[in-house]
C-alpha cells in the first residue's frame, strides 16, 4: 500500500514549507504553530444550533469546555452527547483547534458535543489530564437535566492523545461507579507509552508525526519511566477490558500509532466488547481533521458520526435535516 496521493501532496507541501518540527519548539511555540496550521487543512466551519463555552468546577479551579448543539435541534430537546477530548500529545491542541471537527460530529450524528480542554503538559503532568476528562464526563452526567442532554446516552471520544484519554475515562468509569457510557470513539489512539511497536519504527520519520515528536510528548506528559506502564497512561496495560462500552477504533496506515490502535481494538474484541475497527491504509497521523484537503478524512468523520448515531439509536444524517429524537 502506498501513501494516499492527497496525503503525499500534503507531506510534500509540509517539507517545502520548512516549518520547525514540534519537538524542537517550546510547548508555547508548539501550541502556536499547531493553531496556525490547522485552518489550512480543515473544511469550512459548519453552522450549529448553538455553541457556548462553560466551566466545569474542579478542585484546581475549573475545566474549560465547549458545548455544541446540532443544527435544527430545539432548546428543549434532550440530546445524546459525545464528550470529546482533543489530540495533541497531551501538550498542544485546544478548543479552537478542534472546533470545526466538533461541529461536524454534532451535526452529522446528530448529537450534543462537549469538548474538554483538559490541563496540558508539561505545566500539568500526568495524571492531570486524566483527572480532568473523568471529572468533565461525570459533570455531564450530573448536570444532564440542566444541559438538556440524556444521561443514559453518553459517549466519549477523541483523537490521538484525546483518544488515549477517552479510553482511560471509559476504563476508570467502569471501575468507579459510572456513569455508564454508551460508546467510545477512538481515532488513532495512543494506547501504550512504551512506543515499541513495529509501526513506531517503520514510520519514525517522513509521515508528519515522528518518533522524536512522540518522545517529546511523552517526556512532557509523564513524570518518568515508572508511568509508562500505568494503565491511566497506557490503557493497553489495563489487563481487564471486559464490560467496556462498544467502540469504534480508527487508525492510519502510515502512522507510528497504527499498531497500538489495532492491538487495543483486538484486546476489546477478545473479551466480547463490540468493536468496529478500520485502518485507512494510505493515511497519515492527523488526517481525521484534514477534510479540507483529504477525501479520506471526510469519509472517516462520516463513519464516526454513523457509528455514534447507531450507538445512540438514532438515524444517521448524511446531511443535517430533521432531528429524529
Helices and strands as residue ranges (DSSP letters): H 5-17, G 22-24, H 27-41, E 50-58, E 61-69, E 79-85, H 99-109, E 112-117, H 128-142, H 144-147, E 149-159, H 161-175, E 183-187, H 198-202, H 211-221, G 225-227, G 235-237, E 246-254, H 258-270, E 275-284, G 287-289, H 295-311
